[in-house]
């Protein structure tokens, strides 16, 4: 992951996920809200929690990555195709912003990784024979336990 800064040095301009996938900061929208929990009066005054919104459908991601991202996002995905990542674990806005960006990047990285194709396999003949022999042995043991009702 590589983040290129704007000329003013304040905010990332481009986030490089892989060689082929680069996210522009215009692709997501940040909203700052008041966080609940400990922090004293600071909680009531400062909006430190970050709500990061990433529009998957409007993004420049390849189609296969978009599809996997929609599946991976789960309940974080809205009906409009927007992924919402909420970060409120830190006490500062900057730390929460970085945490939200890191979680979004990790999610996109997981979606970019192609899953391995499963090759169907067949059990070997010796394994089948061994399984059947074990079943026969088990059956014989259970047969010995039953009462003989032929009298």
C-alpha positions as CSV (number, residue, x, y, z in Angstrom):
1,X,0.0,0.0,0.0
2,X,1.4,3.4,-1.0
3,X,-0.3,6.7,-0.3
4,X,0.7,9.7,-2.3
5,X,0.2,13.1,-0.6
6,X,-1.4,16.2,-2.1
7,X,1.0,19.1,-2.7
8,X,-0.2,20.8,0.5
9,X,0.7,17.6,2.4
10,X,-2.6,17.4,4.3
11,X,-4.5,14.5,2.8
12,X,-3.8,11.5,0.6
13,X,-4.6,12.0,-3.1
14,X,-4.1,8.5,-4.4
15,X,-4.0,5.2,-2.5
16,X,-2.2,2.4,-4.3
17,X,-3.7,-1.0,-3.3
18,X,-1.9,-3.1,-6.0
19,X,-0.2,-2.3,-9.2
20,X,-3.5,-2.3,-11.1
21,X,-5.7,-0.8,-8.3
22,X,-5.5,2.8,-7.2
23,X,-8.1,4.6,-5.2
24,X,-8.6,8.3,-5.6
25,X,-9.6,10.2,-2.5
26,X,-12.6,11.6,-4.4
27,X,-13.9,8.0,-4.4
28,X,-14.8,8.1,-0.7
29,X,-16.5,10.6,1.6
30,X,-15.8,11.2,5.3
31,X,-18.2,12.4,7.9
32,X,-17.2,13.2,11.4
33,X,-19.6,12.5,14.3
34,X,-19.5,12.6,18.0
35,X,-18.3,9.4,19.5
36,X,-19.9,7.8,22.6
37,X,-17.9,6.4,25.5
38,X,-15.2,7.6,27.8
39,X,-13.5,11.0,27.2
40,X,-15.2,13.4,29.6
41,X,-16.4,16.7,28.3
42,X,-14.3,16.2,25.1
43,X,-16.9,13.6,23.9
44,X,-19.6,16.3,24.0
45,X,-17.6,18.9,22.2
46,X,-15.4,17.2,19.5
47,X,-16.6,15.1,16.6
48,X,-13.8,12.4,16.6
49,X,-15.6,9.4,15.2
50,X,-15.3,8.9,11.4
51,X,-17.9,7.5,9.1
52,X,-16.1,6.6,5.8
53,X,-18.4,6.0,2.8
54,X,-17.0,4.3,-0.3
55,X,-19.3,4.1,-3.4
56,X,-18.3,0.7,-4.9
57,X,-20.5,1.0,-8.0
58,X,-19.1,4.4,-9.0
59,X,-15.5,3.5,-8.2
60,X,-12.8,2.7,-10.7
61,X,-12.2,-0.8,-9.4
62,X,-12.3,-3.7,-11.9
63,X,-15.6,-5.5,-12.1
64,X,-14.4,-8.8,-10.5
65,X,-13.1,-6.8,-7.5
66,X,-16.3,-4.9,-7.2
67,X,-18.3,-8.1,-7.1
68,X,-16.1,-9.7,-4.5
69,X,-16.1,-6.5,-2.4
70,X,-19.9,-6.4,-2.4
71,X,-19.9,-9.9,-1.0
72,X,-17.1,-9.3,1.5
73,X,-18.7,-6.1,2.8
74,X,-21.7,-7.9,4.1
75,X,-23.9,-5.7,6.4
76,X,-21.5,-2.7,5.9
77,X,-22.9,-2.4,2.3
78,X,-26.0,-0.3,1.7
79,X,-28.7,-1.1,-0.9
80,X,-27.2,1.8,-3.0
81,X,-23.8,0.0,-3.2
82,X,-22.0,2.2,-0.7
83,X,-19.7,0.6,1.9
84,X,-19.8,2.3,5.3
85,X,-16.9,2.0,7.6
86,X,-17.3,3.4,11.1
87,X,-14.2,4.1,13.3
88,X,-14.5,5.4,16.8
89,X,-11.9,3.4,18.7
90,X,-9.4,6.3,19.1
91,X,-9.7,9.6,20.9
92,X,-8.5,11.8,18.0
93,X,-10.1,12.4,14.6
94,X,-6.8,11.8,12.7
95,X,-6.3,8.4,14.3
96,X,-9.9,7.4,13.6
97,X,-9.5,8.6,10.0
98,X,-6.3,6.5,9.5
99,X,-8.0,3.5,11.1
100,X,-11.0,3.8,8.8
101,X,-8.8,4.1,5.7
102,X,-6.7,1.1,6.8
103,X,-9.9,-1.0,7.2
104,X,-11.2,0.1,3.8
105,X,-7.8,-0.7,2.2
106,X,-7.7,-4.1,3.9
107,X,-11.2,-4.9,2.6
108,X,-10.3,-3.9,-1.0
109,X,-7.0,-5.9,-0.8
110,X,-9.0,-9.0,0.3
111,X,-11.5,-8.4,-2.6
112,X,-8.6,-8.0,-5.0
113,X,-7.0,-11.4,-4.1
114,X,-8.4,-14.0,-6.5
115,X,-9.7,-17.1,-4.6
116,X,-7.9,-20.3,-5.4
117,X,-9.9,-22.6,-7.7
118,X,-10.9,-25.8,-6.0
119,X,-10.0,-28.9,-8.0
120,X,-12.4,-31.7,-7.3
121,X,-10.6,-34.9,-6.3
122,X,-11.5,-38.5,-5.9
123,X,-10.5,-40.7,-3.0
124,X,-8.0,-43.4,-3.9
125,X,-9.1,-47.0,-4.2
126,X,-7.1,-48.0,-1.1
127,X,-8.8,-45.3,0.9
128,X,-12.3,-46.5,-0.2
129,X,-11.4,-50.1,0.7
130,X,-10.1,-49.1,4.1
131,X,-13.2,-47.1,4.8
132,X,-15.5,-50.0,3.8
133,X,-13.4,-52.5,5.9
134,X,-13.7,-50.2,8.9
135,X,-17.5,-50.0,8.4
136,X,-17.8,-53.8,8.2
137,X,-15.7,-54.2,11.4
138,X,-17.9,-51.7,13.2
139,X,-21.1,-53.4,11.9
140,X,-19.8,-56.8,13.2
141,X,-19.1,-55.3,16.7
142,X,-22.6,-53.9,16.8
143,X,-24.1,-57.2,15.7
144,X,-22.5,-58.9,18.6
145,X,-24.2,-56.5,21.0
146,X,-27.8,-57.3,19.8
147,X,-29.8,-59.9,21.6
148,X,-30.7,-63.1,19.7
149,X,-34.5,-63.2,19.3
150,X,-34.6,-66.4,17.2
151,X,-35.7,-68.6,20.1
